[in-house]
Amino acid sequence: MIRHTLRGLVCALPLLALPPSARADAPSAAAPALMPWPAHAEFSDGMIDPSAGFRVSWDNPPSALLEHAATRFLLRADRLISAIPRHTPGTAAPVSLRIICGNDPDMLTIDAKEAYRLRVRPDGIKLTADGPEGVIHGLATLLQLIRPAPSGGAALTLADIRDKPRFVWRGLMIDTSRHFVSVDTLRRQIDAMELVKLNVLHLHLSDGTGFRMESTQMPDITRKSTHGQYYTKAQLSDLVARAADRGIRVVPEIDVPGHTLALLLARPDLAAHTPVDPEPKNKNNPALDPTLPATLSFISTLFTETTELFPDRYFHAGGDEVVSGEWTGNPRIRAFMTARGYATPQILQAQFTAEVEKILAAANRTMIGWDEVSEAPIPASVVIQVWRSSKFIASATDAGHPVVVSAGYYLDLLRPASEHYLTDPEDPAAEGLTRAQTAKRLARGADPVLIAALQNDPAPPPLSRKQRKLILGGEAPLWTELVTDEMLDARLWPRSAAIAERFWSSADLRDVNDMYRRLEPVAAELEITGLHARANTIRMAERLAPGDAGPLQTLAGATMPLRNYMMNRYTGLKNIPPDQIAGIASPDPMPAIRFNAMAARYAAGDRSLAASLRAQLLIWKNNELSFASSGPHLKGARAASHTLSVLAGLGLTALDHPGSPPDPAALQILDDAAARLVQADDMTAVFGMTDFPPGGLLMAAVPGIRSLITPGN
C-alpha cells in the first residue's frame, strides 16, 4: 500500500449538532456547510478527531495526478485543522483514508467520470470514485467536513455521501485583457475552483484593450498588441498543466471579428476601417474586415498557434458585439455584401463564423461563440454561450446547438450571490428586459438592435427534454473594466461558490438563507487554503485610511457597491477601478446579511435575537463617531457612514421603544436608501444616471431596519 501521513492541529468553521441519523438530499440548519451540496447525503451523530492528520492508502497504485491530489488534500487539511484552537494536546492517531479509483480514459473532457462516494465512519474514511476527477471532488467534500468540535479542536463529521454533477460544464470566465491578471492570481483561482468543483477556466485573452498571449509566429502582435503585459508560452503551459492536475480544463478565447483593436495595432491592413485609431472613443468597436482572404489566413495562423498551447477540444472564437457600422460604413464591404446577396451584417458574420469554424475543425477543435453568432444560420456543432438574454437558451437549443449559459451569472454586474443562485441554466425566462424596461431604454436613445436582443418579454416556454439535453452547463464571467489584479479574488469569491452549487447540485435547491449559512464558512475555508480576497481587501482599506481602516471595514460590512453597470457610470465610464470604498465593498456584506436575517426572525416573533440586533446596530450607529479618517477618496465614505448611523438609530429606537413613531427626517433617509436599492435592480436606470449615492454605496441593512420598524411588512 502507498501511504501519506500528515500531522496537524485544527480549522475554523462551525459544527452543529446532528440528530442520530439525518438524511439530507437538501440541507437543513443542522447540516454541515457543504458547497456544492451533494446529490445525496446522510449524517450521523458522533465525530472523528483529525488532529493527528490522515493516513492515505490506495487500492491500486495511484497516478502522479492522484498523488498530487492527495498531497494537496493533506496540506489543506493541515491548514484548516491548524486554524482551530485546541484546548488540550491531541492524543488521536492519524485517520485512515482509503481511496479506490477507477480508470477514466475520458478525463478532462465533457465525458469525464466525476461521480464519487464518500463514507466517513468512526473506524476511518473510504472514498470510491469512477475516475480521478471523482477523487478530486470527493477530497474537496471531505475538507468541508472538517469542523470545530464542541469541546475545542477539530472534528470530522460522520457521513455517507453519494454525489455527481448536474452539468458537465461548470466554469469561470476571467477577462485578462482590460486589466492584466498576474499568473500567481490565476493560479489561486484554479486552486479555489478545485475546492468547489468548478471544472472549466475560460481565459478571455484578447480584446480592444490588449492581447495577452505571446506569439512567436507573429512577433508583431507581442510587440504592438500586448502593451508589455502578456503571458509567455511557458507560463500558459504551466497554467494549463496546473489546471489539468486539478481536473480543470482551460478554454482560450480570441475574440473575432469584433473587439479586435489590439490585434489591429499589429495588423492594420486587416481593419474594416483604416487608418486604425489607437485610442478610439470605444476600444471595443474596431473590427476585422471579413471580406479579405488575408483575414482568415491571419486567424488560421493565430488560432493554430493557440491550439498548440491549449489542448482542450473547445476553442472560443468570440463573435460578440460586432458594430454593424464597422462594415456597412465601408463601401467596399457593402459592395461585397450586395454582390453575394448578404442582406444584413448578421448574415455576413454568419458566413465568416462558418469559415472560422472550418479553421478550428481542421485543428480538431469545437468552436464556441457568444450568442450573437446564432442570429443567422451557422453549423449546429458551434457551442453557443448565452449572455444577452436567457431567451437565447431556447433559440440556440431549438436550432440544435449545445449551450453554455452565462446570462444571469455576470459577476462584474456586482449582483449578490442570492440572485445568481436563483438563476437556473435551464430557465429561458430567467434573465432579460421586460417590455416596460425596453420602452424606457429606447426612450433614452439606446441602440434598438441591442435592446431587442436583451428583451425577454414574453419569455419562451420551458425547454423540452430534447433542448435540456443540449445544455452543457454554465459559466460565470468576470469582465475587468473595474477590477484590478488586487481586487480579483474578492470580485470572484465567494459568489462563485454559490454559482458552483447551481451548476453542480439539484435545481430544487433554492433556499437562499441556507445558501448564505453555508457560504460564509466555505469562504473562510477558501481563504485559509489560499485565496487573498480578505487580505487584499484589508490592504486596500489601509491604503485608503492609513492607521484607521477599522471604521472603513465596518462601513463596508453594511453596504454594497452599485450594480448593473451603475458603477461604470459612477466612475465616469473610464474603466478605472474606484480608488475608494466602493472598490472594497462586497455584493454580499455578511454582517448586513446576518443582520437582515435576524431582523426578519425578530419581526416574526423571535425576541431572543434582540441583544444581538442591538449590538450590531450600536456598532453601526457609533461608527460615524469613529470615522476620523479624511482624504479625497473618503468624502463619500464619511457621508455613507452618517447615513448608516441614522438608519441604525432608527433600528435601535424600534427595538427599545416598540410602536413609537419613527423620526420623520430619519424615516425619509430610510425611504431614500430603500429607493436606491430598487433603482439598483433596474437595468434601465443606469442610462443617463447622474445622481449617485455617496461613495457609490447602497445600504445593505435597509431590509432589516425596515422589518424592525414595520414588523410583518
N, C-alpha and C positions, 0 to 999 in steps of 0.2 A: 504493500500500500504506500501511496505517496502522501506525505503529511506536511502541513504547515502549522506552526504554533506561534501565537502572538499573545503576550500578556498585556493587560491594560488596567485602567481604573474605571471611569464611567461618564455618560451623556446628559442631556438636559431637557427632556420633553415629557409632559405629564402622562402618568399611567393611572387609569381609572379602574376601580374595582369592577370585575366582571361577575355575572352570575355563574353558577357551576358549569353550565353549558349554554353557549349563546351562538345561534346561527345568525349570520349577518350578511345575506346577499345584498342588503342595503345597510349602511352604517347606522348605529344608534349612538346616543350620547355616551354610552359606556364603552364604545368600541375604540380600539387603537387608532391613532392618526395615520392610517394608510392612505396613500395617494400616488397613483390612481387606485380606486377601490377595486378589489378583486372580483372576479366573476362569481366566486363562491367562497365563503369564509366561515369557519366555526372557531370559537374561542372558548377556552376552559379556565376555570379558576385555578390559581397557582402560577408559579413563575420559575424560571431558571436564573441563577446568578451567573452572568457572563463576565464577571470582573477579572477572571483569570484568562480571558481570551477564548479562542476557538482552536480546535484541532481538526483540520480538514483532511478527509480521506476520499479517495476516488475508487469507484468500482472498476474503472478502466483507466489506463494511463492518459492523463489529460494532454491536450494540445497546448502549445505556447499561449494561445489566446485564453484558454481556460485557466492556466497557471496565473496569467496576468490578472484575470478577473478575481481569482481567489486572493491574490496578494492585495489588490485594491480593497476588497471587502475587509480584509484583516486590518489594514491601515485605517480605513474609515471607521470601522467598529471601535478601534482603539481610541480614535479621536472622540467619538461620541461617548464612550464609556468614561474617558478621562474628564469629560466636561461635567459629569455629575458628581457632586460632593458625596464623599463616603464617610460615615461616622466612625466606623471601626475598620481595622485592616481585614481584607478579604481572606477567606480560607478555602474558597471554591477551587475545584480543578477545572482545567480547560473544558469547554463544552464541545462535545463530539458533533461534527458536521459532516455527514456522508452525502456525497454527490454522485448521482447516476445520470449520465448524459448520453443521449442517442446521437447518431451521426446525421448531419443535415447537409446534403450537397447543395441546397438552395439558400444557404446562409448568405446574408447581405443582399437578398433580393426581396421582392414583394411576396414571394412564396416561402419565405423563411418559416421554420417551425419555432414559434415563440411561446407555446404553452409550457406550463410548469406546474408541479405540485410541491407544496412545502408543508412538512409536518414537524411541529416543534413539540416535543414530549419531554417529560422530566428526565428521561434517560438519554436525550440527545435530539439531534435535528437530522431530517432526511429531506434532501432536495432532489427531485426527479424531473428531468426535462427531456423534451423530444429533440432538442438541439442546443448548441452553445448559447444562442440568444435567450432561450428559456432559462438557462443557468444564470445569465447576467440579470434577467428580470427577477428571478427568484431571490438572488442575493440582495438586490435593491429592496425588495419587500422585507427580507429578514432584517436589514438595517433599521427599517422603520418600526420593527417590533421591539427594539431596544428602548426601554423607558426608565424613568426613575422609580425605584421601589419605595413603597410607603415608609419603610424604616431607614431609608437612605441608600445610596449606591444605585447601581443599575439592576434592572430586571429584564428578562426576556419573556414576552407574553406567549403562553401556550396556545397553539393554533393549528388548524388544519385548513389549508388554502389550496384551492384548485383555480387556476387562472389562465386566461388567454385574452388577447386584444380583440376589440370590436372591429377596428380598422387596421389595415396593413400599413397605411401611410400616416405617420404622426410626426409632424415636422415643425421646425422653426425656420424662418427666413430672415437672414441678417443682411442688411444693406451696408456694404463696406465702401460704397462709392462716395456718398455725400459727406460722411465723416469716416475717415480711415479707422479700422478696428485692428488693434495690435494682435499679433499671433498669440501672446500669452492670454489675452482676453478671450479670444476664440477657443483656446484650449479649455479655459474654465467653463465655458458654455457647453462644450462637448461633455465634460465630466458631469455637469449638472443634468444634462439631458439623459445620460445613462441612468441616473437615480430616479427619474420619474417616467422612464420607459418611452421617451421620445426616440424616434429612430431615423429621422431624416434631417440633415442640416443643409438648407438651401442657401448657397452663398451668392448674393447679388454682386457680381464682380465689376459690372460696367454700367455707366450711366452718363448723363451730361457732365457731372462734376469730375469724374475721374475713372480711369480704367486701372484695376488693381492687380493684374496678373502679369508677371514678367513674360515677355515674348522674345524668344531667340530667333524665331522665324522672321519676325518683322520688328527689328530693334527700334525703329522709329516710334512705335507705339509705346515702348518702355521709356523712351527719351522724352516724348512730347505729350503723352496721354495720361501718364500716371502722376505727374507733378511731384515726382520723387517719393511717392508713398505707394508701395506695391508689395505683393508677396512674391518672393523668389520661387522658382520651381521647386527647390529643395524644401522650402517652408510649406508649400501647398502639399507636397508629397507626404511630409511629416504629419500635417493635419489630417489628411485622408487616412493615413495609417493609424493615427491615434483614434480617430472615429471608428474605423473598422474594428479595432481591438475592443471597442465598447458596444459593438453591434449597431453602429450608426453609419448610414450611407451619406455621402456628401454629393449633392447635386449642384453643378455650377450653372450660373446664368450669365449669358452675354446677350444683352438686350438689343434686338434689331427688329425693324428698321428705324424705329424712333429711339429717343433717349441716347443718341449716338454722338453728341458733341465731342466728348473726349476722344473717341476714335477718329472723328473727322479732323481733329487737330493734326493727326499724323497722316491722314489720307483725305485732304480737302477736295481732291479730284472726284471723290465718290459722293459729295454732298448734293442734296436736292437743290440747294441754293448756294451759289458762290458769289463773292468770296465768303469764307466762313468767318463769322464774327466770334472771336474767342470769349467775349463777355456779353452775350445777348441778354435781353431782359429776363428771359426764361431759359435756363440751360437745358431744360427737359425737351424743348421743342425741336431743335435741329435733327433732321432725318437723313438717312441714306437715300440715294437715288436708286429705286428698284429696277429701273429700266436698263441700267448699264451692265453688260456682261462682267465687267471688272468688279462690280459689287459682289456678285455671287462667288467669283473667284477669290476675292478677299475673305469673304465669310468662310468659304471652304477651307482655306489655309489656316485661319484663326481657330475655327472650330476643331479642325483635326489636331492642331497643337494642343488645344484644351483637353480633348479626349485622352490624350496621352498622359495627362496628369490626374484625370478623374475617371476611374474605371467603371463608375456606375452606369447602368443601362440607360438611365434617363438623363436628358440634357435640356435645360431650359433656354429657349431662344427668345423670350420676352414677347414682343409684339403689342405692347400696350401703348395707349395714348399717342398714337400717330396723328399728328395735327394735319388735317386734310389740306390746309393751305400750303403746307410744305410741298405738296405735289401738284395741287391744282393751280398754285401760283407760279409754276414753272411751265412756260409754253411748250417746251419740248416734251415734258412728261404728259401734259394734257393731250398733245398730238398722239403720243404713244397709246394713251388710253382710248382715244377716239378710233384709231386705226384698228385696234383689237376688240372694240366693242365693250370696253370696260366702262360701264355707266357711272360707277362710283369709286371713290378711293378704297372703299372696303373690298370691292371686287379685285382691284389691283393688289391690295395687300393679301388677299386670299391666294392669288396666283404666286405671289412672292413667297408666302408661307409654304405653299406646296413644293416650291423649289428648295427652300431651306430644309423641309422635311426629308427630301431626297438626299441632300448632303449628309444629314445625320443618319439616315437609314443605311447609307453606304458605309458609314463608320460603325454600324451595328448599335445605333443609339435610337431611343424613342424620344420624340420631341414633346416638350411641354411648352404651352403658350398661355399667356394671360387671356381672359375671356374675350377680348376684342377679336382674337383670331377666329372665333367661332361665328362671327356675324355674317360670313359668307362661306360657301361650301369649301371644306378642306378635308384632307384624308382623315378617316374615322379613327386611325391609330393615334392621332395627336391628342395628348392629355391636356384637358382644359383646366387651368387654375382660375377658379371663380373668385372675383374680388369686388366688382362694382355693385352687384345686387345678387341676392340668392336666387332670383328667377333664372339666372344662367345655369344653375344646377339642373333645372328642369329642361331647358332648351338644349344644353350640351348633351345630357344623357339621352334625351329623346332622339338626338342625331347619332347616338351610338358612341359618343366619346367617353373614355374614362375621365373622372373628375377628381381634382383635389380642391377642397373648399377653403378659402381664406376670408370670404365675406363674413363679417361678424367677429373676426379674430385679429383685427389690426391693432397691435399693441401700441403703435405710435399715436393712436387716437386718444390714449390715456383714459379709456373707459375702465371702470372697476372690474375685477375678476368675476363678479356676480353676473354681469351682462354677457361676458364671453361664455361663462359656464352654462347659461340657459339657452345658448345658441347651438342648435344641433346640425351637424353636417348634412343630414338627410332632409332638412326642412327648407323647401324652396320659398317659404314665406318669411323666413327669419330676418332678413336684412334688406332694406331698401326704403325709398321715399314713398310717402303717401301721396295721394293726388293733391291734397291741400299743401303739402310741403313742396311739391313740384311746382304748383302755381306760384307760390311765394318766391321760389328761386328764379323762375322765369321772369317774374315781375321785376326782379332786381338785376336783370340783364345777364343771367347765367347762360352758358353755352347750351342751346336746346338739344344738341346731339348727346352731350354728356348727361344732361338731366333725364333724357328719355331712357338712357341706359341704367340710371340709378333708380328710376321709379319702379316700384314693385306693388302696385295697387291698381287693379285687383291682382292678388298673388296667384301663382299657378296652383293647381290642386296638388295633393300629396303625391309623392313619387310612386310609380308602380314597382312591383317586385323586380322587374327587369331593369328599371332605372336604378334602383337601390344597389343592385349588384355592380353597377359601374362606379359607385362612389368608393374611391381608393382610401379616402380619409381627409385629413385637413392639415393646414399649415398656419401658424401664427406669424405674420410678417412684422418686422420692426424696421421701418424706414428711419433714417438717421439725420434728417434735416436738423432736428433739435436734440440730438443725442451724441454726446462726445464719448470717447473710449471710457472715460472715468464714470460716466452715467449709465453705461450699457447694462451692467449687471442688474441694477435696480429697475431699469425700464423693462427688462425681460422677466425678472423674477420678483415675487413668487407667482405672478399671474400665469406664467407659462405652465406651472404645475397644475393649476386648476384646468387649463385648456388641455393639458396632457390627459387628465381624467376624462374629459369629454371625448377625446379621441380613442381612449382605451376602454372605458367602462360602459356599463349599460346606459341606454338612453333614458331609462326610468329614474336614474339618479338626478334629482333636481332640487334637493334640499340645500338652499344657499347658506342657511345658518350652520348646518353641519359641515358644509364645504369650508367655511371660514374657520370653524372649530379645528379642522384638520390642517388647514393651510398654514396656520401660524407655526405649529411645531415642525411642519415639513420645511418651511422657510428657514427655521433655526437649524435644522439638520443640514440644509444646503450650505448655510454659512459656515457651520463648524467643519464641514468636509471640503470647503474650498472656494465658495463664492466670496466676492468682495463687495456685495451690494451695501451692507451696513457700514463697513469700514470706509468705503469711498464716500458714502453719504455724510458720515461724520466728518471726514476730511473737508468736504465741500462746505459744510456748515461752519467749521472752524475757520475756514478761509474767509467766509463772509463776516463772521463775528469773532475775531481772534480773542481767545480767552473768555468768551461769553457766549458759547454756542448752545448752552443748555436751553435757554428760552426759545431759541430758534427751532430746536428739535421738538420742544413741547408744542409749539405752534404747528409744526409740520404734522404732528400726530393727530391734529384736529381738523386738518384741511386737506384739500385735494387740488391738483392743478387743473386749469381749464382744459376742456377736452373737445373732441370732434373738430379739430383744426383751429379751434379758437386760440390755442397757444401760438400757432403760426402767425395769426393776425396780431396777437398781443406783442410778439417780438418784431413786428413790422415786416413780415414776410422776407426777412433777410437770411433765413436759415442759420441764425446764430443762436445757439442754446442760451436760455436765460441765465445770466450770472446773478441769480437772486434766488429767493426761497422756492419759487416755482420749479427750479431745476432740481430741488431735493425733495419736494413734496411727492407723496406716493398716491396713485389712484386708489390704493387700498390702505388708508391710515388705520392700523389695527386698534389704537386706543379709541378712536371715534367709532369704529365698527363694534367693538366690545361695548362701549357706552350705549350706542343706539339699541343694541340687542337687550341690554339690561333695562334700559328705559322702557322698552316695549313690554317687557315682562312685568316691570313695576306697575305700569299703567293698567296691565291686565289683572293686577291684584297681588303680585308677589312683593310684599312690603319688606321682606328680608334684604332686599337689594338697596335700601335707602342709604345705608352707610357707604357702600361702595360708590354709588352715584354721587353722593355729596363729596366724597374725597376727590373724585375726578373733576367735578365742577369747581371745587376750590382751587385745584391746580391750574385750571384754565383761567379762572377769574383773576387769580393773583399773578398770572404770567405776564400781564401787561405791566405790572409794577416792577417785575424783574427785568423787563426788556430795556436795558440800559444801552445796548449797542446802537450805534448810529453809523451812517455811511450812505453813499448814493444808492446802493443796491438794497438798503433795508428800509427805505421810506415806506414802501408798500407793505412790508412785513410788520412794521410798527402799527400801521393803520389796521391791518388784518387782526393783529393781536388785540387792539382795542375792541373791534367788533366781537371777537371771541369772548372777551371779558364781559361785554354787555350781555351776550347770549347766555353765558354761564351764570350770570347774576339772575337772569330770568328763571333758569332751571332751579337755582337754589331757593328762590322765593316760592316757586311751585312746590318744592319739597317741604320747606319749613312752614309755609302758610297755605295749605291746600284750599283751593276755592277762592283765594283772594284775587282781585283783578290785576292783571299784569300792567306794568308801567307802559302807557301808550307809546312813548318815544322808543322804548326798548322793543316793544312788540312790532313797531314799524321796521326796525332794523332786522328783526327776525323774518318778517314778511319779505323784505328786500332780499335777504340771504336765501330764502326759500325760492323766490322767483329766479334767482341766479342759477339755482340747481336745475329748475325746469328748463330754463333757457339753454343750459349747457347740454341738455339731451336733445335739443332741436338742431339737427344737421343744417337747417336753413338759416339759423340765427347768425352764423359766422360771417355771412356775406354782408359787407358794408358795416360791420360792427366796429364801433369806436369807443363804446363805454365799457370798460373792463373793471372787474373788482380789484381792489388793492392787492398788489403783489401777484396778480394772476391766480388768486386762490379762491376756491369755493369752500364754504363752511360745511364740512362733512358731518358735524354733530347736529345739524339742524333737525333731522327727523327725531332724534332722541329728545331734544329740547321741546319740540312741538308736542311729542307724546306726553311729556310731563305736564305741560301747560293745559292741554286739551285731551285728557285720557279718554280712550275709546274712539278717537278720530284717527 
